Amino acid sequence: MILNPIDILKHNKCTIQEYNLLEEIGSSYFHTIVKDENGNVLSGGYGANILVSRKIAFAEYLERKQVVLLKNDPDMFNTWGFNYINTGCGFAAGFDSNATTLRSLAEAIERWTLSKFIDEQYVMEKIDPSVLNLDKVCNWFINQFESVTFYYKSVLVHHNGNFITLHVVMSFCVIADGVFQGSSVNSSLNNDLWLHALVESFRHLSIVKNSIPKNINKFPENKIRYYSRALDHAKSQVDRACIKKWPMPNIVFHKAESFEGDAYFLSRTIIGGWKSWSVDGISRFLY
């Protein structure tokens, strides 16, 4: 079965907004946003061409839509691990089974790694972007901030009989007395790893600068807006990391399944030994 994204989005009263950074950076770089009928952002995608941008945004839309359905189905609640973590953490949707499973594993590792860094003071390497050979798209995003620092960790995880290395990044992007966090994970140590984190930081900056507060007491908007004026609180958390020997992540839950006659795939992975980013209020620099 082949899905028609436009028909599905129209049926669910969603709209697509897109822009291109061509004028800003001199080459095309697209951003696609899917919004619901009330103007709330449901998903987003970025890419060097519009088809990639749309594909990522639509896959994220399918993921979030399916997660809501599964979470609200009593028969599926435990089947998809909501009894472990009652959020969409560790889910990925896509159009290739193996790639979707890898992205699910990567997201789970990203959540675990940054929790270990912020909550338990395990050390991530501090990297100045100037030492990296970043492209002009990355540098455009970097130039939207007064300063940018990356925190990096390479993580080895055992899954399905294989050892997989995943690279995790947090971007720490500063303007005045605020900081805008982003994060990324990739199986390759390439430009996209840094770019995705920067895009997330920029998206959080855009929320503060360009949107009317809607959910100021709800995760993650509460933290995005709080840390936009709480640089010192965020800095105190990243600076206290001191433990150099990391534990090995342990997968406690994994499930993968196809939907709509193999039109798309959904996968979920959960790593043990960390707390969901959404708990404990403002105190944790995780969102």
Secondary structure, 3 states (H helix, E strand, C coil): CCCCHHHHHHHCCCEEEEEECHHHHCCCCEEEEEECCCCCEEEEEEECCHHHHHHHHHHHHHHHHHHHHHHCCCCCCCCCCCCCCCCCCCEEEECCHHHHHHHHHHHHHHHHHHHHHHHHCECCEEECHHHCCCCHHHHHHHCCCCEEEEEEEEEEEEECCEEEEEEEEEEEEEECCEEEEEEEEECCCCHHHHHHHHHHHHHHHHHHHHCCCCCCCCCCHHHHHHHCCCHHHHHHHHHCCCECCCCCCCEEEEEEEEECCCCEEEEEEEECCCCCCCCCHHHCCCC
